[in-house]
């Protein structure tokens, strides 16, 4: 029998691999595509993500909730049928018909040909069926073997398509979208075999229930899309695709830290749900500090290793990406603080009425600063705007807790002192490393590792001394 920890690790590992595939492929893709092509496909993928959210992503939470048999039978047996018909039947059909129609049109949008948009539209609609229905159903009903099979197939199909069509055959932008479509079709056909559609009848009330539950989530989902992706299409309007490609390479590197923090947070949400105010308790405090310490260390590593990443991961045409990585590393720090604070708002208080304000505020700041800073600062202005958006989101999350009057012991949120020291020194080290010549990067990264090791050792020695005295 599979233990709960193994199940959690399996779900988390597959989710990280699925979302982190772009980083795994980064060193190979950036050598198979020009920086302009990489910038162009980054814009296409970003807009595709928004299409997926608008057409299917807002129903994902409804699928999770009403896939549990007890809830489905008690609150509306027809709700799963409604989500199935839309996500698994109607949406792929819309994608095939509309995508084909778009390919026959002759226009350019954000500098990209309509043929590319048509193929990507069909791919996004087809893959949304798997991402927002099939996988959530298998996870909610705890069918782990089928979940592993479907998720692994999706990962392998996407990976194989990029390796063969984009990297080996040098397919460029067109090869990328064809590989997306092929992978989505393979995964969708498998989903039809491993996921049984609910057969319960549904009524107009079930449709209304789905819409009332899902539609209010759209602003929040769009805001999070904007935080991660809006900067690319905005940049494409104001700068050449070369700059978009450089920024996308930097953000995809930093995104590894965001994914790790996000998936760790997903695993500990139940701890926040069980909490009572005043919070945190001693038990939750350990979990919370683990999150904050990991946030600090990820920020340190991302910044300090930026010259190494520029030299190893990217070819010469992506030079300058290290500086962008350093600036964007602040996003990782801010996001880690945001999710910890927002857990008290959403999970502990079970009140989501104000949760959207933080993400929307961050999205507004990113959009406004991108438009304001691109002209004087170029692509570095986009990186500054992105980090400022994440920082705004963290600050607004704290303000929401004050507005709701939540009894939070803020002093307990302070990370251990050694982590604060690491953060302060890492800012200096990271900013300096971005300006050093490549042949000096080993000195910087080696010094950073030694610094962290010494601080860990000092903390352990101090703790041991206190235990001996007691």
Buried (B, 14 or more C-beta within 10 A) or exposed (E): EEEEEEBBEBBBEBBBBBBBBBBBBBEBBBEBBBBBBBBBBBBBBBBBBBBBBBBBBBBBBBBBBBBBEEBBEEEBBBBBBBBBBBBBEBBBEBBBEBBEEBBEEEEEBBBBBBBBBBBBBBBBBBBBBBBBBBBBBBBBBEBBEBBBBBBEBBBEBBBBBBBBBBBEEEBBBBBBBBBBBBBBBBBBEBBBEBBEEBEBEBEEEBBEBBBEBBEEBBBBBBBBBBBBBBBBBBBBEBBBBBBBBBBBBBBBBBBBBBBBBBBBBBBBEEBBEEBEBEBBBEEBBEBBBEBBBBBBBBBBBBBBBBBBBBBEBBEEBBBBBBBBBBBBBBBBBBBBBBBBBBBBBBBBBEEEEBBBBBBBBBBBBBBEBBBEBBEEBBBBBBBBBBBBBBBBBBBBBBBBBEEBEBEBEEEBBEBBEBBEBBBEBBBEBBBBBBEEEEEEBEEBBEBBBEBBEEBEEEBEEEEEEEEEEE
